[in-house]
C-alpha cells in the first residue's frame, strides 16, 4: 500500500485517544514526537484497514508495557554486544544494522531495538528530518544444513519485528550467501508476500560494490569488504565502526549513562528492597528523616500508589 488516505489516519488517531494512560505513555516513546508516523506504518502493515491496524498497534503497546520495553536502557548494560549493531546514518540518510546468522541472540535483540530509538533521534538531528526506517545487512557466513535449526530463532525474531516494528525496514541485504541458502531461497521466495520480496536483496559475494552505493567505505561491515590480494583475512586498516571505541558509540554510550544517572530512582519491586546510605553515627531521628526523604522520591510512582 503506497499511500495511506488522510481520513484513515484521522480515524486511527481518534481511536488511539481512547486507549488507557499506560498505553498512551508508551506510545509517546514509539512516535518520538511524530504520532502520525507510526499510525501510517501500522496502516500500511494492515493494508489500510483501520480496525486491524488499531488492534495491531494496541497489541504492540501492551507487549511493550508487559515486557518493560521502555525501561530497557534504564539500567547498566554491557556495551560490546549491545552497540555492535548500532550504526551512524549513511549516504541515503538511513540508519544501518548488521546481523550474523551465527550470532543471533534473543537476549540482546530487544536491547538493540531500544538503542535504535536513541540512535534514530541522532539521525533525525543529522538529517534534519524524521528518520523512521533503516536498512539491515544479514551475514550468512557459516550457514550449513546442520545450522538450519536456527531458522526457528530467525522466525521468532522476524515475527517480533513484523508485529511491533512494521514498515521500519526499507531493505534487507543478504551477503555471503552459501549454496544452501540459494537452494532454500528458491523455495521460500514464492511463498512471501510481494511487498516482503521487494525488501529482500540477495547481493553477490560480500556485497561491497552494491553497499558502497548507500554507505561510505569506512562504514562497511568487515564481512562486506573484499579480501586483500593474497590474504585470507578481511582488511583491518579501516577504523572499526562497530567498536565501542568509535566516537559515535562513545557519544551514545556516555549519553545513555548520563540519562541513567539523572533519571528518577527505580521503584522497589514487590518483595524487593531499596538501598539507603546512612552515616555510621546516625541517631534514630536522623534515620527517620533519611528514610522519609527516600520514600518521598517514590510517592508519584504508580507502583506504590494506593498501597
C-alpha positions in Angstrom: 0.0 0.0 0.0 1.8 3.1 -1.3 -0.3 5.9 0.1 -2.5 5.9 3.2 -5.6 8.1 3.0 -5.7 11.0 5.4 -9.2 10.0 6.5 -7.9 6.6 7.7 -5.1 8.3 9.7 -7.7 10.6 11.3 -9.9 7.7 12.3 -6.9 5.8 13.7 -5.8 8.8 15.6 -9.3 9.2 17.2 -9.3 5.5 18.3 -5.9 6.0 19.9 -7.3 8.8 22.1 -9.5 6.1 23.8 -6.7 3.8 25.0 -5.7 3.9 28.6 -2.9 6.1 30.0 -0.2 3.4 30.3 -0.6 2.7 26.6 -0.5 6.4 25.8 2.7 6.8 27.7 4.5 4.0 25.8 3.0 5.3 22.5 4.9 8.6 23.1 8.1 6.6 23.2 7.1 4.9 19.9 6.3 8.1 18.0 9.1 10.3 19.4 7.1 13.4 18.7 5.8 12.2 15.3 2.5 10.5 16.3 1.2 10.1 12.7 4.3 8.3 11.5 3.6 5.0 13.4 -0.1 5.3 12.6 0.8 5.3 8.9 3.2 2.4 9.3 0.7 0.2 11.1 -2.0 1.1 8.5 0.4 0.0 5.7 1.1 -3.2 7.5 -2.6 -4.0 7.5 -3.4 -2.8 4.0 -5.2 0.3 5.2 -7.7 -1.5 7.4 -8.2 0.9 10.4 -9.7 -1.7 12.7 -6.9 -4.3 12.1 -4.2 -1.6 12.3 -5.7 -0.4 15.6 -5.7 -3.9 17.1 -2.1 -4.4 15.9 -0.9 -1.2 17.5 -2.7 -1.8 20.8 -1.3 -5.3 20.9 2.2 -3.8 20.3 1.8 -1.3 23.1 0.5 -3.9 25.5 3.6 -6.0 24.6 5.8 -3.0 25.3 4.2 -2.5 28.8 4.3 -6.2 29.7 8.0 -6.6 28.8 9.2 -3.2 30.2 10.5 -2.2 26.8 10.6 1.5 27.7 12.9 0.8 30.6 15.3 -1.5 28.8 18.1 1.1 28.6 17.4 2.5 32.1 19.8 0.0 33.7 23.5 -0.8 33.4 24.3 -2.6 30.1 27.2 -4.5 28.6 28.2 -2.2 25.7 30.1 -4.5 23.3 27.2 -6.8 22.4 24.6 -4.0 22.5 26.3 -1.4 20.4 27.7 -3.9 17.9 24.6 -3.3 15.7 24.3 0.4 16.0 25.4 2.5 13.1 25.6 6.1 12.1 23.3 7.3 9.3 24.6 6.6 5.9 24.7 8.2 2.4 21.0 7.9 1.9 20.1 9.2 5.4 19.1 5.9 7.0 20.5 4.0 10.0 22.0 0.6 9.3 22.3 -2.5 11.5 24.1 -5.7 10.7 23.4 -9.2 11.9 25.2 -12.5 11.6 23.3 -15.7 11.2 25.8 -17.5 13.6 25.3 -14.9 16.4 21.6 -14.4 16.6 20.8 -13.9 20.3 17.3 -13.2 21.5 18.5 -11.9 24.9 20.1 -8.8 23.2 17.7 -8.4 20.4 15.3 -6.1 22.2 18.0 -4.1 23.8 19.4 -3.4 20.3 15.9 -2.2 19.2 15.7 0.2 22.1 19.2 1.5 21.4 18.0 2.3 17.9 15.3 4.5 19.4 18.0 6.7 20.8 20.1 6.3 17.7 17.3 7.3 15.3 16.9 10.5 17.3 20.6 11.3 16.4 19.8 10.6 12.8 16.9 13.0 12.9 19.2 15.8 14.0 21.8 15.0 11.5 19.5 14.7 8.5 17.1 17.5 9.8 14.1 15.2 9.2 12.4 12.3 10.9 14.2 9.0 10.2 11.8 6.2 10.7 13.3 3.4 8.5 16.6 1.6 8.4 18.4 -1.0 6.2 19.7 -4.3 7.5 22.7 -6.4 6.4 22.5 -10.1 7.2 25.7 -12.1 7.0 25.0 -15.7 6.0 28.6 -16.8 6.6 28.7 -20.2 8.2 25.2 -21.3 7.2 25.1 -25.0 6.8 22.4 -27.7 6.8 23.4 -28.5 10.4 22.6 -25.0 11.4 19.2 -24.8 9.8 17.6 -25.4 13.3 18.4 -21.7 13.9 15.8 -20.8 11.3 13.3 -21.1 14.1 15.1 -18.4 16.1 15.2 -16.2 13.0 11.4 -16.7 12.5 10.7 -15.7 16.1 12.9 -12.5 15.7 11.3 -11.7 12.4 7.8 -12.1 14.0 8.7 -9.7 16.8 10.0 -7.3 14.2 7.0 -7.5 11.9 4.3 -7.3 14.7 5.9 -4.5 16.7 8.1 -2.5 14.3 6.2 -2.8 11.0 7.4 -0.9 7.9 10.6 0.1 9.8 13.0 -1.7 7.4 13.5 -0.4 3.9 15.7 -3.2 2.7 17.3 -6.4 3.9 20.6 -7.0 2.2 21.9 -10.6 2.4 25.6 -11.1 1.9 28.0 -14.1 1.8 25.2 -16.4 1.0 26.4 -20.0 0.5 24.8 -22.6 -1.8 22.5 -23.9 0.9 20.9 -20.5 1.2 20.4 -20.2 -2.5 18.6 -23.5 -2.6 16.3 -22.6 0.3 15.7 -19.1 -1.1 14.3 -20.6 -4.3 11.7 -22.5 -2.3 10.9 -19.8 0.2 10.7 -16.7 -2.1 7.5 -17.6 -3.9 5.8 -18.0 -0.5 6.5 -14.5 0.6 4.2 -11.5 0.1 5.1 -9.3 -2.8 5.9 -6.3 -0.5 8.2 -8.5 1.6 10.0 -9.9 -1.5 10.7 -6.4 -2.7 12.5 -5.6 0.6 15.0 -8.5 0.3 18.0 -8.1 -1.9 20.5 -11.0 -2.1 23.8 -9.5 -3.1 26.7 -11.2 -4.9 29.5 -12.3 -2.7 30.3 -9.9 0.2 28.2 -7.2 -1.4 30.8 -4.4 -1.2 30.1 -2.9 -4.6 26.4 -2.7 -4.1 26.6 -1.4 -0.5 29.0 1.4 -1.5 26.1 3.0 -3.3 24.4 3.7 0.1 27.2 4.0 2.6 30.9 5.1 2.8 33.6 2.5 2.6 34.7 3.3 6.2 31.2 2.2 7.3 31.2 -1.1 5.5 30.9 -4.1 8.0 34.1 -6.1 7.9 32.3 -9.1 6.3 31.3 -6.8 3.4 34.8 -5.9 2.4 36.7 -7.6 -0.4 39.7 -9.6 0.7 43.1 -8.3 0.1 45.1 -9.9 -2.7 46.9 -12.9 -1.4 45.3 -12.6 2.1 42.7 -14.8 3.7 41.7 -12.1 6.1 39.5 -9.1 5.7 41.1 -5.6 5.6 41.8 -4.4 9.1 43.3 -1.0 8.3 40.0 0.9 8.3 38.5 2.1 11.6 36.0 -0.4 13.0 32.7 1.4 13.0 31.2 -1.3 15.3 33.7 -0.9 18.1 32.7 0.8 21.3 35.9 2.9 20.7 34.3 4.6 17.7 33.4 8.2 18.5 29.8 7.7 17.6 29.3 4.8 20.0 31.3 6.6 22.7 29.0 9.5 22.5 25.8 7.4 22.5 27.0 5.2 25.4 28.0 8.2 27.5 24.7 9.8 26.8 22.9 6.7 28.0 24.9 6.5 31.2 24.2 10.2 31.9 20.5 9.7 31.4 20.6 6.7 33.8 22.3 8.7 36.5 19.9 11.7 36.3 16.8 9.6 35.9 14.3 9.1 38.7 15.3 6.2 41.1 13.6 3.0 40.2 10.8 1.9 42.5 11.4 -1.1 44.7 9.8 -4.2 43.2 7.3 -6.3 45.2 9.2 -8.2 47.9 12.3 -6.3 46.9 14.4 -3.7 48.7 15.8 -0.2 48.3 19.3 0.8 49.4 19.6 3.8 51.7 23.0 5.1 52.8 23.3 6.3 56.4 26.2 7.8 58.4 27.7 5.4 61.0 26.9 7.8 63.9 23.3 8.5 62.8 20.7 8.6 65.6 17.1 7.5 65.4 15.8 10.9 64.3 18.4 11.2 61.5 17.5 7.7 60.3 13.8 8.5 60.3 14.3 11.7 58.3 16.6 10.0 55.8 14.0 7.2 55.3 11.2 9.7 54.9 13.3 11.6 52.3 14.0 8.5 50.3 10.4 7.3 50.4 9.3 10.8 49.3 11.0 10.1 46.0 8.6 7.3 45.2 5.3 9.0 46.1 4.5 9.8 42.5 5.2 6.4 41.1 2.2 4.3 40.0 3.7 1.2 41.5 3.3 2.4 45.1 0.1 4.3 44.8 -2.8 3.1 46.8 -0.6 0.6 48.7 
